[in-house]
Amino acid sequence: MDDSRHPFAGLSRRTMLTGSIAGVGTALAYGSAAAAEDSVEGPRQDGPTVPGAGTYENGSPHITTTGTWSTLSSRADSGGSISYSTSTRASATLAFTGTSVSWISRRTSSSGINEVWIDDTLVAAVDRYSPTTRSRQTVWTSGTLPAGTHTITLTRGSTRNPASTGSTLVLDAFLVEDTPAPPTPPGAGTYENGSPHITTTGTWSTLSSRADSGGSISYSTSTRASATLAFTGTSVSWISRRTSSSGINEVWIDDTLVATVDRYSPTTRSQQTVWSSGPLTAGTHTITLKRGSAKNPASTGSTLVLDAFLVEDTPAPPQIPVPAPIADWTFTESTAPYDSAVAGAPALLQGASSTAEGISTPFGGGVRFNGTTDFLVVPKSDVGVLNVGASTGAVTVAAWVLSTDSNNANIAGIWEESAVGPLRSYALFNDLPDYGGDDMVCMEVSKEGGPTPGYPFSIDYSAEPRKMTRGVWELHVGTYDGGLAIAYLNGESTSYPEYTDKQGATYAKNPYVYPDGLNAAPGDFMVGAVGRDGKLINLHKGGIARLRVWDRALTADEVRALHAAERVDLG
């Protein structure tokens, strides 16, 4: 039976339980879930030991729920049934011991966009909409978690796909895995062909010669022959022979084909560096050689030969320092006002009718916006150092953003679209489709404070051409140095060299050339929305964390360093 046959409740914010956020209960608390229609009992203190690897069906006593849940039976589902809820504040929590967890559910025409929380931190928003019912779907998986005890919580949320007829939360099962940590791969050094660290497939033979590294080579003529080394380092080289019977062999790094190497030589040449990776990111990698089926026309065979692998591990260069911002909101408070960690910057206040609330995020604190009424503001009378149009004329806005709907949104900036003004100056936006920024990070700037002359709206923004990913945390950055506006996604800015707008004008969108400077008239500094003559537009739905403003344009290297330093918090 499809859950789309049942009526669904209206939308609402997530609940606060036992002092935690977003319907996430005490991390190790357990309760007894009713099979159908009944509200669930609260956490009980004498629950069992936190369970380990296994499949936890929707009716498992290890799963604690809030709200009213019902059960539908079907052989198509794991364990023969699903549990579903249309309660505004519905949630389901499992505490477990393991290294990964997956959510098994249905995708249906009445499914909502539901939130996933790991260890009390919002990590994803999952759209389960499907025009036809699909059972036993792995709709989300955590990836690798640190070994130990964790919690996963699903919350119904208040969002749905525009095509969906409801916002139901459906749980079929949780799948927990507990994979022992693999041994640390070896580091820098020479790994001869007979090394126990090298694994092979196919039939291999050994030839001894003083001319070879370590006194021998291994070779194979098997069709599917391969040799793999897992290592920790920043580069790897393949040492081999070049011979008259050598093939054109494949080199794979981290399961990606990176090169084909023709080792043919009319005369035998030993201890040859036939391929080198160049710099790799510091950490663990694999190199795999595959025989393949190609050969040089002059070769008498397609033999794969391994003499040795040479691994190097060069220390990373010193990290580029990122200048201190003029404002840094870490959102450690549970609700507004949110103070800046930098002295002299104003606090963010709750907007009129706003209920934006503090949440836990991978970066510490954050704020959740409902997309309809929530925003934070610094009134124009108090913007102070944020009015960079009256000081340096340059700016950077950076924030970690989790977007849970498909609408365009203001993240932060002085951007007040009032008929009385002009009051626009700078702002970091998501998804400005009218002038080339559809589903992109955009940095908008203005000297006039109103629409671009000759246009109904402002066209003056850069757009990073790579598309945003909804439902995951991303670093969005916009910079302006007085001449160029540049948009960045996850530490990188991609060239967007040509865009033709609705009026036939053609220009680059990233970077965007704008030599006019910034408006110096103080306007409201808005977070999560824009004000237009007393109404709210460009409302953000989702989370914002680590919001910062600089009175200068960060360089590309500084933005890259900012992302590198903070992405580790994502795990």
N, C-alpha and C positions, 0 to 999 in steps of 0.2 A: 504494500500500500504506500502511496506517495504522500509525503507530508504536505504537499501543496493542496490537499483537500481540506485542510483544517484552517480556520480563521486565525488571523495573526493580530497580536496586540500592536499598539502604537509605539513610536520611537521614544527613547529616553536616554538620559545619561546613565553610565554604569554606576553601581552602588559602591559604598564604602563599608567594609566589614572588619570587625575586630581590630580596628586601628590600622588596617592596611588599605591599599588602594585598588580600585577597579574590580571589586568583587573577589579579590584574592584573599583567601582566609589564611589562618596561621599555617606556616609552611609545612608542619608535620602533623596537622590535624586530620582526622578521618571521621567519616560519618556513614550512616547507612542510607543508601539511596532507595527510595520506593520504586517498585517496578513500573507503576503507571499511575498517572493522574494525581499522585500524592505529593505534597510538599516534603522536602527532605529534612531530616533531623539535623540539628547543629552538630558541630564537631564533638567527638567524645574523646576523653583523655586516655582511655584504656585500649586504644586501638592496637593493631598488630604492628610488628616491625615493618619499617618501610620496605616495600616489596622491590624485587630486582627485575631481571630480564623476563619478558613474557608479554602475552597479549591480555589486556584488561578490557573485557567486554563492557558495554554500556551499563549493565546491571551489577558490575563488580562492587563489593562492599568497600573496596579501597578508594572508590571515586566518591568525592563529596560534592554535592550540588546545592545551589540556591535557586529559588524560584520554583515554579510548578512545571514538572516534567511528565511526559506521557511516553508510552512505549508502543511501537508498531512492529509487528512480527512479519518477517519475510525470509525465505530461504536464500535470497540474494545477498543478505547482509551477513557480516561476520557474526558468528554466534547465533544467527537466526533472528536478530531484531536490532532496532535502533531506539534510542531515546531522543526526544525532541522537546524544545520549549519555545514558546512565544512570549514568555514572561519578560517584561521590560528589563529586569535585573538578573536574568538567568546567568548562571555560571556553572562550570564543572571543573573540579580540581583533582589531580592525582599527584601524590607524593611518591617518588620512586628513587631507586638506586640504580644508576646506569650511566651510559655515555651518549645515548641519543634517545629521542622519543618522537613518534609520529602520530598524527591524528588521522584516524580512519573515519570517513563520513560518507554521506550521500551528497551528490550534486543534483539540485532540483530547480524547478522553475520558481520556487518560493523561498529559496535560500537567501540568507543575509550575508553581509560582509562582517565577519566576526573577528574578535580580537584574540590573539594568542599571547599569553604572558608566561615567561619562564623565570622562576625565582623572583616573582613579584615585579618583573620588568616587562613592559610591553615590547614585544619583538616583531610582531607582524599583524597585518589585517588581511584576512583571507576571504576573497570573493568566491563563494561556492555556487554561484548561479550557473545553471545549465538549462537549455530549453527542454531537454529530455532528462528523465531520472537516470542517474548512473550510480550504482551501488559499489560499496567496498573501495572507495577512492581514497588514496593517500593524498589528502588535500594540503598537508603541511608536514614538514619534517625539520627537526632542529639542526641537523648536522651534528658534528662532534661536540660534545659537552665535556667539561672536566670530569674525571671519574669522581663519583660520590653521590650524595643525595641532592635531589632537585625537586621542584614542583612545576607542573604545567597546569595552567588555568585557561579555560575557554570562557569568554564573555560574549553575550549576544550582541552588545553594541546597539547602535541606532542607525546604521547605514545599510543600504542595499544597492545592488546593481539597478540602474534605471529600468532594465527589462524585467526585473524580478517582481513577483506579485506579493512578496512578503520579506521578512527578515528573520526567518526561523534559524535557531541554533540546533544543529543535529550532531549527536555523538553516536558513532557505531562502536569504536574501540580506540584504545591507546595501545601502541606497540612500543615496548621498551627494549632496547638492546644495551648490553653491557660488554663492550669489547675491550679486552685487556690492551693496555698501551703497548704498541710495538717497541722493540728495542731501538734505541737511538742509532740511526745509520752511521757508519764510520765517517770520519772527517778527512782532512787533507792527507794525501799520500799517494803512493803508486800501488795499484791493485793488479797484480799479475794475473795472467789467464787462468791459473789454477786456484785463485783466491776463493775461500769459502763464502765470501760476501757476494760472489757473482753467481747468479742462477741462470740456467740455460734450458732451452727446449730443443728437441731434435737430437740427433746423434753427432757427437763431437769426437775428434781425434787430436792427439798431441804430437808435435814434431819438436825435437830438441836441436838447438843450435846456439853456439856462443854469440852469434850475431844478434840474437833477439834479447829483448829486455827480460831478465830473469832466467834466461837460458832456454826458453821454449815459446811456442805459439800453440793456440788451439784453433782448429778449423772445422768447418762443417759444410757439407754439400746437401744436407737435408732441406727439403722444400720449405719447411716452416721453422727453420733454425732461428734461434734468437739468444741473446745474452744480455742480462740486465744487472745493473748495479744501483742500489739505493745508497745515497751519500749525503753528507752535510757539507756544503761548500758553496763557493761563488763562481766556480767554473770547472769544466771537465773536458778532457781531451781523450781521443781514441788513438792508441798506438797500435800499428799493424804492419803487415808487409804489403808491398805492392808487387804483384806477380803477373805472369802471362795468363793465369787462369782465374784471376780475381773477377768478382762480380761488381755490379752497381748495387750497393747495399743501402738500407734505410737507417737513419738515426732518429730516434724518438726521445724527446725530453718531456718528462712529466706527462706521458701518454699522448703527446702531440708530435706528429711528424714534422721535423724541422729541416731535414737535409737528405739528399741521396748522394752517395759518395762513390765515384768511379775509381777503383783502386788498380785498374789495369796498368801494367808496365811491361815492356818487352823483356826486361831483365829484372831479376829479383832484387828488391831494395828493402832492407830490414830496418826496424825501429823507426818507422815513419809516423809522424803526427799527421794522420790523414784527415782529421776533423777536430775542431775545437769549438766549444760553445760560445766563447766570449763571456762577458759578465752575466751572471745570473743573480737573482735576488738572494740575499743571505737566507739560508735555511736548508730544508731537506728537499732533495730532488731525486729523480730516477733518470738513468740513461739506459736505453734499450737499443741494441743493434739487431736488425732483421735482415735475413739473407735476400729476400725479394726474389724476383724472377728475371730481372734485367741484367744485361752485360754489355760491355763494349764490343762493337763488331769485331775487333781484332782479338778479343779474349777467347781462350779455349774453354772457359768455364764460367761459373758464377759463384765461386767459393766465398764464404764469409770467414774472415780471419781476425782473431783477437790476440794481440800480444799483451796489452795492458790498458788499464784506464788510469789517467793521471788526474787527481782531484786537487784543486787549490781552494783555499778559504781565506780570501783577502778581507781584512777588517773593513767595515763600512766607513766611508768618509765621515768627518764630523757633521752632525746634523745642523742644517741652516737654522739659525735662531729666528723666531717669529717675533716682531715687535709687540710690545704691550698695547692692548686696545685702550680706547678712551672710555669704553663701557663694556661690561661683561656680566650678563645675567645668567647665573647658574641654576636658578629656580630651586633653591633648597627649601624655600617656604612652601607650606601646603596650599596657600592661596595668596592672592595679591593683598598688599603691595609686594612686589619682588624687587629686592634691593640689588644694585650693581655691586660686584666684587671690587670694582675700581672706584676709589674715592672721588667725589666730585661729579659723578654721573647720576642722573635722576633715577628714581625708582619707577617701575612699571605699575600702573594702577589698573584696577578692574574697570572695564568699560561699562557704560550704562546698560543695564539688563543683562550683562555678561555673567556667566557662571564658570568661566575658565578655571580649571583646577590643577593643582600640582600632581604629578605622577612620577613614579620611578622609571628611569630610562637607563640604557647601557652607559650613559655618561654621568650618572648621578640623578639630579633632578631634571624635571621638564614640565611642560604645561600641555594639557589636552584641550583642544578647541572643538566645539560641537558643529561648526560650519553654518550655524544659523544666527546665533546671538553673541557668540564669544569673541572678545578681542581685549587686548591690553593697550594702554595709552599713556603717553606723557603729554599733558596739555601744552599747547604752544607757548604758554607763558613760562613754562618750566624746562623747556628743552635744553637750554644752556649749551654744553659742549657738543651736543648732537647736531646743532645747527652749523655744520661744517661749511655750508655755503657762505657763511659770514666770516669764516676763518681761513682754513687752508684751501678750500675749494676742491678738495679731494676726499675720497671716502672708500671704505671697504665695509661690507655687511656680510657676516658669515653666520650660519646656523646649521645645526643638524635637524633635518626635517623628515617626518614620517607623514606622508599624505595618504588619506584613506578614501578620497573620492576623486572624481574626474573633473572637478571644476577648477577654474583659475583662482589664484589666491595671492594675496599680499602676505609675505613673511614678515618684513619689517622695513620701516623707513618713514621719512617725512614726506608724506604723499596724501594731501588732503584735497580732494576734487570738489572744491566749493566754488560757487559762482562769485563769492566774495573772496578776494585774495589779491593776487594769485599765490598759492601756497604749496604747490608741488616742488620738490627738490630732488630727492633720490629715494629709491626703494628697491628691495630685492623681491621679485615676484616668482611665482610658478605659473607656467602655462598661459601665455598671452598670445592667442591664436590669430588675432586680427592682422598683425604685421610680422609674421614669420616665427612666432615663438610657441607654436602649438606643442604642449606637453614638454616644454623645455624650461630650464632655469633661465631667468631673465633679470637683467639689471637695468632699471629705468632711471633716466636722469632728465632734469628740466631746468632751464634758465628762466623761461617765460613764466613758469608756474601754472600754465594752462595747456590746452591742446597744442600740438605742433602747428605753426601757422600754415594754413591751407588744408588742414586735415581736421576731421571731426574729433579725433582722439590724439593722444601722444603716440608717435611712432618711434620715439627716441629711446630705444633700448637695445642692448645686446642680447643675444640668445645663443646659449650653448646647444649645438645641434643634436647631441646625443639625447635621447628621450629619457625622461624621469622614469623611475620604477615605483609604482604605487605600492604601499603596504610594507615598505622596508625603510630603514633609516639611511639617509644619504646626506652628505655634506654639500650644501648649496652656498656658493660664494659669488658676490658681485663686487667689482672694483671700478673706480673712476679716478683718473689722474689729472683731470682738467682737459684732456683731449680725447681719450679713448675710454669707452665703457667695455668691460670684459666680464663674461659670465663663466663660471666654473662649476663642474659637477664632479664630486668625489676627487678633488685635487687636481683635475686636469681641465684645460680649456682647449676646445677643438675649433679649428678655423671654419667659419661659415662665410665664405667669400662673396656670395652673390644671392640676393633676394630681390624679386620684383614685386612691388606692392600693388594694391588695388587701383592706384592711380597711374601705374605704369613706370614709376621711378624704380631704378635698380641701384642697390647699394649693398655693402657688406653688413652682416649682422653680428659677427663675432670675430675680431673686435668691431665695435660700432664707433664710427668717428663722430665726435661731438665736441667741437672746440669752444662752445659757448660758455661753459662753466655751469655752476649750480646757483639756483635761486637762494638769495640770502635772507629772504623774509621768513621768519619762524612760522612753522606750521606744526600741527599735532604729529608726534611720533607714534605711529600706529603699528601694532603687532597683531597679525591674524586677520586683518580686515582693512578696508579703506572707507573713509567717510565721504559721502557725496551729498551735500546739502541736507544733512540730518538723517540720511539713510546709510545703511551699511552695504558695501559691495565687496567683491573679491575676498569673500570669507574663506578662511582656511579650515579644513576639517582634518584632524589628526593631531600629531604632536610636534612640538618645537623644543629643542634643547640647545644648550651652549650658544646662546645668541650674543654676538659681539659686534661692536662698531669701532672702526679705526678712522682717524682723521688723515689718512693717507691711503694710497693704493698699494696693497700688498703686491709683491712681484710674483711671477709664476712659480719660482722656486719656493717662496715663502708660503704660498697657498698649498703647494705640494707637500711641504714639510708639515704644515698644519694638519693636513689629512693623514699623513703617515703617522704622526704622533697620536692621533685620536682614534683612528680606525681600529686600533688594537682593542679598544673597549667593546667592540662588537663581537669579539671572540673568534 
